[in-house]
Amino acid sequence: MEVPLSEFSSLDLERELYARAKNTDGLKQERFGRLLAARQQDSQSSIRQRRSSIAKFGARLQMDDFAEIKMFDPTEFEFLSNKVRWRLDRVRRTEDGEGLEYFHPDVLSRIDRSKTYMLNMDEFLVRQEPYIHKIFVIFISRTCGQEHKLCYARSLAKLRSWDEQAEEFEWPLITTENITSLSADNAELQTTLITTENIAKALSYVLGTVKDNNLENIVAIACDTNRLGVPAITMLLEASGHVMPPTLYDIYDLQITLQNMFCSACVRILMRVEHEIYTKTTYGDQLCRLCSGNRTKNMNAVLLLMEYVNKLPQILNTMWSFEEHLDKPISLIGLNNRLLKIYGSHIKRELPPITFEDCAAGSGLLQLIVFDALWCISTEAEPEEINLEVIVYPPHNQE
């Protein structure tokens, strides 16, 4: 599906020109002209071989809109198609009828019960022009920062009006004036496409699977608690009978917040807390020693730091009850969203432009499905690929 050139951002132009092996240098208008000439050359030449398209519930995506897939040979493309297919089977309509979502509970039920895991939750700002596109995801990963697997995703899009500012959709700066305010006040700072109710519903799917499978080794949820409105989400989930694991502020988000509050002392202590090696008999004294040297007068920053530190004893004790950590020292250096942030930065760079109508219909989620298959691609067959029949999707003729 070819998007009008007027809807291309500079990043879109660079990605498309690179896929066509064209020069990516020059002013934006020069690159527009270069891409337009390449498109016209394609239309005048013999019909270009197109990769297969995928579709679900009326949403459709052309696979070779991805620059990387354009260069795949038939064997590589068939290999990728198998990985896309089983992910596509787990795409369904949302309960509110506003779009599509991806949920894969088997990722949760197959985890090693002798090891400890965490849930990673975040929202990616994929596109700001000519419309807003965000993707909300929940991953599961080891507390050591390994085995990063997508278990839930939802894509949302909104048209931008003429009077809206780009900054309105950026992640808000948490300052000393609002850092200790109520969640309702925080909500006014955040323009997010996915609501508190949407996130609570998504987490209810995950926590329902955790409860059904008696997965006690999921020890924490790492996320930006202020931006995603976790206190309100917790209230909704507890009202519906779910038990939330300890919700830990992602340490990199917390570090940035403390820096924006101009409290270098709290930042230094936070980094020491992360890199400390904790033992079961001394972890309490270690945390006290690390925090006791804080001489800052910025009490808002101290409250935020201590909110993070006070959750660590429960998490550490839970981790020590499993074989992986039994009678062993523990480092919390992997208990964060680092891999998720890397994943999100690549999403923003690699998802090709599509029209707002296609994105709102669900093609934005299909883009994530293809991206995740590319991200996880390896010669080793995933469990879902065993005994999977190869299906060749019908080609989509583009007019």
Backbone torsions as a table, in degrees:
resi	resn	phi	psi	omega
1	MET	NA	116.6	-176.5
2	GLU	-90.4	125.7	-178.7
3	VAL	-90.5	140.7	176.7
4	PRO	-54.1	140.8	-176.9
5	LEU	-62.0	-26.2	179.6
6	SER	-62.7	-19.9	-178.7
7	GLU	-94.6	6.0	-179.1
8	PHE	-85.9	134.3	169.0
9	SER	-88.4	173.6	178.9
10	SER	-60.2	-38.2	179.1
11	LEU	-66.4	-39.8	176.8
12	ASP	-60.8	-43.7	179.9
13	LEU	-61.5	-46.0	-179.4
14	GLU	-61.0	-43.1	-179.3
15	ARG	-63.7	-45.4	-176.9
16	GLU	-69.6	-41.6	178.7
17	LEU	-66.1	-38.9	177.6
18	TYR	-62.8	-40.2	179.7
19	ALA	-64.1	-29.2	179.9
20	ARG	-95.3	9.3	179.5
21	ALA	58.8	39.8	178.4
22	LYS	-106.7	160.7	179.5
23	ASN	-65.1	130.3	-178.4
24	THR	-100.3	5.2	-178.5
25	ASP	-85.0	167.1	174.5
26	GLY	104.5	176.9	178.0
27	LEU	-69.6	163.4	-177.6
28	LYS	-60.6	-40.7	-179.2
29	GLN	-65.3	-36.6	177.8
30	GLU	-64.9	-39.7	179.3
31	ARG	-70.3	-34.2	173.3
32	PHE	-56.3	-49.1	-178.8
33	GLY	-62.8	-38.9	179.4
34	ARG	-64.1	-42.1	-179.8
35	LEU	-71.4	-38.3	178.3
36	LEU	-62.4	-41.5	178.2
37	ALA	-63.8	-39.1	178.7
38	ALA	-65.8	-38.4	177.9
39	ARG	-65.7	-42.2	179.7
40	GLN	-64.8	-36.8	177.7
41	GLN	-64.7	-38.5	177.5
42	ASP	-63.2	-42.1	-177.1
43	SER	-70.8	-28.1	-179.1
44	GLN	-84.3	-24.5	179.7
45	SER	-79.3	179.9	177.0
46	SER	-60.7	155.2	-175.7
47	ILE	-53.9	121.6	-177.2
48	ARG	-73.2	135.2	178.8
49	GLN	-65.2	123.7	-178.5
50	ARG	-106.5	143.2	174.4
51	ARG	-71.0	164.8	179.1
52	SER	-66.9	156.2	175.1
53	SER	-105.2	161.9	174.8
54	ILE	-121.4	152.2	-177.6
55	ALA	-147.7	148.5	176.3
56	LYS	-156.9	125.0	177.5
57	PHE	52.2	41.3	177.2
58	GLY	88.6	-15.5	176.4
59	ALA	-84.0	139.4	-177.9
60	ARG	-135.5	145.7	179.9
61	LEU	-140.2	131.2	175.6
62	GLN	-84.9	120.1	-172.5
63	MET	-61.9	-39.0	-175.8
64	ASP	-85.3	16.2	164.2
65	ASP	-67.0	-23.1	175.7
66	PHE	-76.9	127.3	-177.0
67	ALA	-57.8	-38.9	-177.3
68	GLU	-66.1	-39.1	-176.1
69	ILE	-70.8	-26.5	177.7
70	LYS	-55.7	-28.6	-174.5
71	MET	-96.4	2.1	-179.4
72	PHE	-74.4	140.6	171.1
73	ASP	-84.0	170.6	-175.7
74	PRO	-56.0	-37.6	-179.9
75	THR	-66.7	-43.9	178.9
76	GLU	-64.9	-37.7	-179.4
77	PHE	-68.5	-39.1	177.2
78	GLU	-64.2	-38.9	178.3
79	PHE	-61.7	-45.2	178.6
80	LEU	-66.4	-38.4	-177.0
81	SER	-59.6	-37.1	177.4
82	ASN	-61.4	-40.7	-179.6
83	LYS	-70.3	-35.4	177.9
84	VAL	-69.4	-38.4	-173.0
85	ARG	-60.9	-49.6	-177.0
86	TRP	-70.3	-26.9	173.2
87	ARG	-68.7	-39.8	179.8
88	LEU	-63.0	-34.0	178.7
89	ASP	-63.3	-19.3	-177.8
90	ARG	-101.5	11.6	172.4
91	VAL	-87.5	134.2	-178.1
92	ARG	-143.0	168.5	175.8
93	ARG	-76.0	146.4	176.7
94	THR	-74.8	155.0	-179.5
95	GLU	-64.7	-29.4	179.7
96	ASP	-82.5	-3.4	177.1
97	GLY	72.7	13.3	-176.3
98	GLU	-93.2	-1.8	-179.5
99	GLY	169.7	-152.5	-178.4
100	LEU	-118.5	155.1	175.0
101	GLU	-141.8	159.9	178.5
102	TYR	-118.2	127.0	176.6
103	PHE	-139.8	128.7	-175.8
104	HIS	-129.5	82.0	-175.9
105	PRO	-65.0	-22.3	-179.1
106	ASP	-62.9	-27.2	176.7
107	VAL	-59.6	-37.6	179.5
108	LEU	-75.3	-44.7	-173.4
109	SER	-70.7	-15.6	-177.9
110	ARG	-95.4	3.6	-175.4
111	ILE	-70.1	155.3	-180.0
112	ASP	-74.7	117.3	-174.8
113	ARG	-73.4	-8.5	178.0
114	SER	-89.5	-6.6	-178.0
115	LYS	-115.7	164.3	-177.8
116	THR	-106.1	145.9	-175.0
117	TYR	-132.9	166.0	172.8
118	MET	-136.9	160.1	171.5
119	LEU	-97.9	137.8	177.1
120	ASN	-114.9	129.6	-173.4
121	MET	-131.9	132.5	179.9
122	ASP	-161.9	168.8	178.2
123	GLU	-127.0	125.8	-177.1
124	PHE	-101.2	130.1	171.5
125	LEU	-87.1	99.5	-173.8
126	VAL	-81.0	-41.9	-172.6
127	ARG	-146.5	138.9	176.3
128	GLN	-111.4	-17.1	179.7
129	GLU	-142.8	146.2	-3.0
130	PRO	-81.0	2.2	175.3
131	TYR	-140.3	167.7	-179.6
132	ILE	-91.3	130.0	178.3
133	HIS	-133.1	121.1	176.9
134	LYS	-126.6	150.1	176.7
135	ILE	-125.8	127.0	176.0
136	PHE	-102.7	133.5	-176.0
137	VAL	-135.8	152.5	169.1
138	ILE	-127.3	123.7	178.2
139	PHE	-112.7	161.7	167.9
140	ILE	-122.1	137.8	-179.5
141	SER	-150.2	161.9	176.0
142	ARG	-66.5	151.3	177.2
143	THR	-67.8	-12.5	174.3
144	CYS	-89.6	3.3	176.7
145	GLY	86.6	25.5	-179.5
146	GLN	-120.2	175.9	175.8
147	GLU	51.8	58.2	-177.2
148	HIS	-81.3	113.1	-175.5
149	LYS	-130.9	135.2	177.9
150	LEU	-78.8	127.7	176.9
151	CYS	-119.7	-19.7	176.3
152	TYR	-147.6	144.3	175.8
153	ALA	-154.2	147.1	174.0
154	ARG	-145.3	136.9	-178.6
155	SER	-112.8	136.5	178.8
156	LEU	-134.6	146.8	-178.8
157	ALA	-136.0	150.0	178.7
158	LYS	-146.9	136.6	176.4
159	LEU	-69.2	143.7	177.5
160	ARG	-92.3	130.5	176.6
161	SER	-87.9	165.6	-174.1
162	TRP	-65.3	-28.2	-174.3
163	ASP	-92.8	4.4	-179.5
164	GLU	-85.3	145.2	177.8
165	GLN	-100.0	145.9	-179.3
166	ALA	-58.8	-36.2	-176.2
167	GLU	-66.2	-21.1	-177.8
168	GLU	-62.8	-27.2	-176.4
169	PHE	-101.6	0.2	176.4
170	GLU	-77.7	160.8	176.8
171	TRP	-66.5	132.9	-171.8
172	PRO	-72.6	153.3	174.2
173	LEU	-85.7	119.4	178.2
174	ILE	-84.8	118.7	-175.3
175	THR	-113.0	176.4	-178.5
176	THR	-65.8	-22.8	-178.5
177	GLU	-72.5	-27.8	-174.6
178	ASN	-122.1	2.1	-172.7
179	ILE	-65.2	-29.1	-179.1
180	THR	-108.8	12.6	-178.0
181	SER	-78.4	170.1	-179.1
182	LEU	-69.4	160.2	-177.9
183	SER	-60.5	-31.8	179.3
184	ALA	-63.8	-37.2	176.8
185	ASP	-68.3	-40.4	178.8
186	ASN	-61.3	-35.5	-177.5
187	ALA	-61.5	-30.6	-179.4
188	GLU	-69.7	-20.9	179.8
189	LEU	-81.8	-14.9	-169.4
190	GLN	-113.0	121.3	171.0
191	THR	-101.9	98.5	-176.0
192	THR	-124.3	141.1	-178.4
193	LEU	-75.0	-32.3	179.9
194	ILE	-93.9	130.5	-174.0
195	THR	-87.9	170.1	175.8
196	THR	-58.5	-39.7	179.7
197	GLU	-64.9	-38.6	177.4
198	ASN	-61.2	-46.2	-178.2
199	ILE	-66.5	-41.6	178.8
200	ALA	-62.1	-39.7	178.1
201	LYS	-64.9	-43.4	178.9
202	ALA	-61.6	-45.0	179.5
203	LEU	-66.7	-30.2	178.5
204	SER	-65.3	-35.1	175.0
205	TYR	-61.5	-46.3	-176.8
206	VAL	-67.7	-49.0	-177.4
207	LEU	-68.8	-28.0	174.0
208	GLY	-63.8	-41.8	176.3
209	THR	-66.5	-40.1	177.2
210	VAL	-59.4	-44.2	-179.6
211	LYS	-67.7	-43.6	-178.6
212	ASP	-62.6	-32.8	-178.1
213	ASN	-98.8	4.8	177.9
214	ASN	53.5	49.0	-176.7
215	LEU	-89.9	84.9	-178.7
216	GLU	-80.0	-7.5	-176.9
217	ASN	-91.1	10.3	168.8
218	ILE	-91.0	105.5	-163.9
219	VAL	-96.8	-15.4	-175.5
220	ALA	-164.0	164.0	169.7
221	ILE	-118.7	123.8	178.4
222	ALA	-101.9	123.9	-179.7
223	CYS	-165.8	173.4	172.5
224	ASP	-85.1	97.2	-169.9
225	THR	-64.8	-33.1	-179.7
226	ASN	-75.2	-45.2	-176.8
227	ARG	-66.4	-36.5	-177.5
228	LEU	-92.2	-1.0	176.5
229	GLY	64.7	48.4	-174.7
230	VAL	-61.4	-38.8	178.5
231	PRO	-56.1	-42.9	178.8
232	ALA	-67.9	-37.9	178.1
233	ILE	-63.4	-42.7	179.7
234	THR	-60.0	-42.3	179.1
235	MET	-61.6	-42.8	179.8
236	LEU	-64.9	-41.6	-178.3
237	LEU	-69.7	-42.3	179.8
238	GLU	-66.6	-31.7	177.0
239	ALA	-67.2	-27.0	179.3
240	SER	-94.3	6.8	173.5
241	GLY	94.2	7.6	179.2
242	HIS	-93.4	151.4	178.1
243	VAL	-108.7	120.5	180.0
244	MET	-80.8	130.9	168.5
245	PRO	-64.0	163.1	176.5
246	PRO	-54.0	130.8	-179.2
247	THR	-98.0	114.1	-173.7
248	LEU	-106.3	128.6	175.5
249	TYR	-59.0	128.1	175.1
250	ASP	-56.4	129.0	-169.2
251	ILE	-65.4	-29.0	179.0
252	TYR	-74.6	-38.8	173.9
253	ASP	-63.8	-41.7	179.7
254	LEU	-64.3	-40.2	178.7
255	GLN	-61.3	-44.3	179.4
256	ILE	-64.0	-41.4	179.4
257	THR	-61.6	-45.0	178.9
258	LEU	-65.3	-35.5	175.9
259	GLN	-64.8	-40.8	178.2
260	ASN	-67.9	-19.8	175.5
261	MET	-90.4	5.3	176.0
262	PHE	58.6	43.2	179.3
263	CYS	-121.9	83.8	-178.5
264	SER	-67.4	-29.1	-180.0
265	ALA	-63.3	-44.1	179.0
266	CYS	-67.4	-34.1	177.9
267	VAL	-64.0	-43.6	-179.8
268	ARG	-63.4	-42.1	179.1
269	ILE	-65.7	-40.1	179.0
270	LEU	-59.5	-42.8	-179.8
271	MET	-67.5	-35.1	177.3
272	ARG	-69.1	-38.5	176.8
273	VAL	-61.2	-40.5	-178.4
274	GLU	-66.8	-40.2	-172.9
275	HIS	-92.1	-1.1	179.0
276	GLU	-69.3	146.9	173.0
277	ILE	-100.5	114.4	-173.6
278	TYR	-97.5	138.7	173.5
279	THR	-113.9	155.6	-172.3
280	LYS	-64.9	-31.7	-176.0
281	THR	-86.0	-17.2	-173.3
282	THR	-126.0	3.9	-172.0
283	TYR	-60.8	-35.1	179.1
284	GLY	-63.9	-45.8	177.8
285	ASP	-64.7	-36.7	179.6
286	GLN	-62.9	-45.8	179.7
287	LEU	-64.6	-40.5	178.2
288	CYS	-63.2	-42.7	-179.4
289	ARG	-63.8	-41.4	-178.0
290	LEU	-66.6	-37.5	-174.9
291	CYS	-89.1	-19.2	-175.2
292	SER	-70.1	-21.4	-178.7
293	GLY	-84.2	7.1	-177.3
294	ASN	-79.8	113.3	-177.3
295	ARG	-106.6	11.7	-177.6
296	THR	-69.3	151.7	175.4
297	LYS	-100.9	3.8	178.3
298	ASN	-83.1	87.9	-172.4
299	MET	-69.7	-27.8	176.8
300	ASN	-63.2	-41.4	177.8
301	ALA	-67.5	-39.0	178.9
302	VAL	-62.6	-43.2	179.2
303	LEU	-60.4	-41.0	179.6
304	LEU	-66.9	-42.6	178.3
305	LEU	-62.8	-45.1	-177.0
306	MET	-70.5	-29.2	174.6
307	GLU	-60.5	-38.1	177.4
308	TYR	-70.3	-49.5	-175.2
309	VAL	-64.1	-37.4	-175.6
310	ASN	-67.9	-16.1	177.8
311	LYS	-87.8	-13.9	-175.2
312	LEU	-68.3	-39.7	-179.9
313	PRO	-56.7	-44.0	179.1
314	GLN	-61.7	-42.7	-178.9
315	ILE	-66.6	-44.3	-180.0
316	LEU	-61.8	-44.8	-179.4
317	ASN	-64.8	-36.5	176.2
318	THR	-65.7	-41.6	179.9
319	MET	-63.5	-38.4	-178.6
320	TRP	-69.3	-12.4	-179.5
321	SER	-86.5	1.8	179.3
322	PHE	-115.5	154.4	-171.2
323	GLU	-55.4	-37.5	-176.5
324	GLU	-57.1	-35.2	-174.1
325	HIS	-114.4	2.6	-173.7
326	LEU	-55.8	119.0	178.5
327	ASP	58.0	28.5	179.3
328	LYS	-122.6	152.6	173.6
329	PRO	-65.9	152.3	-178.4
330	ILE	-126.0	135.8	170.4
331	SER	-111.1	140.2	179.6
332	LEU	-98.0	17.2	-174.0
333	ILE	-67.2	-20.7	178.9
334	GLY	-98.4	0.5	-175.9
335	LEU	-88.3	72.7	-176.8
336	ASN	-161.8	-174.9	-178.1
337	ASN	-103.9	26.6	-175.3
338	ARG	-57.4	-49.8	-179.2
339	LEU	-64.6	-35.2	179.2
340	LEU	-66.3	-37.8	178.8
341	LYS	-68.5	-37.1	175.5
342	ILE	-63.4	-45.1	177.8
343	TYR	-57.0	-46.7	-178.3
344	GLY	-65.5	-37.5	179.3
345	SER	-65.9	-34.7	177.2
346	HIS	-72.4	-34.4	176.1
347	ILE	-57.8	-47.0	-177.9
348	LYS	-62.3	-33.5	-178.5
349	ARG	-82.1	-29.8	-167.2
350	GLU	-108.0	-16.3	178.9
351	LEU	-72.2	124.1	-177.6
352	PRO	-73.6	159.1	179.5
353	PRO	-70.9	139.2	171.9
354	ILE	-135.0	163.2	-178.8
355	THR	-70.5	159.6	179.1
356	PHE	-60.9	-41.1	-178.8
357	GLU	-59.6	-42.5	178.4
358	ASP	-67.1	-41.7	-178.3
359	CYS	-65.0	-44.8	-179.5
360	ALA	-65.8	-29.5	179.8
361	ALA	-75.0	-14.7	178.0
362	GLY	125.7	-3.2	-179.5
363	SER	-67.5	-23.9	175.2
364	GLY	-61.9	-38.1	176.6
365	LEU	-70.7	-38.4	177.9
366	LEU	-62.3	-35.0	175.1
367	GLN	-59.1	-43.7	179.1
368	LEU	-63.3	-38.7	-179.9
369	ILE	-60.6	-45.3	179.2
370	VAL	-66.4	-43.3	179.5
371	PHE	-60.3	-43.1	-178.8
372	ASP	-64.4	-36.7	176.5
373	ALA	-64.8	-39.4	176.6
374	LEU	-67.0	-40.3	-178.6
375	TRP	-62.7	-39.4	-175.4
376	CYS	-96.3	7.8	-173.1
377	ILE	-65.8	133.3	178.4
378	SER	-159.1	166.8	-179.9
379	THR	-73.0	-19.3	179.9
380	GLU	-79.3	129.1	-179.0
381	ALA	-69.8	134.1	174.3
382	GLU	-76.7	157.0	-176.3
383	PRO	-53.0	-37.9	-178.1
384	GLU	-69.2	-19.4	-177.7
385	GLU	-83.4	-13.9	-179.3
386	ILE	-67.2	130.1	-178.0
387	ASN	61.4	22.3	177.9
388	LEU	-85.2	123.7	177.9
389	GLU	-74.5	138.7	-179.4
390	VAL	-77.8	125.7	177.2
391	ILE	-119.4	128.6	177.5
392	VAL	-95.2	117.1	-179.5
393	TYR	-72.4	144.5	-178.4
394	PRO	-65.5	140.2	179.1
395	PRO	-65.5	150.6	179.7
396	HIS	-107.5	113.7	-179.3
397	ASN	-79.6	123.4	-179.1
398	GLN	-97.0	128.8	179.5
399	GLU	-88.0	NA	NA
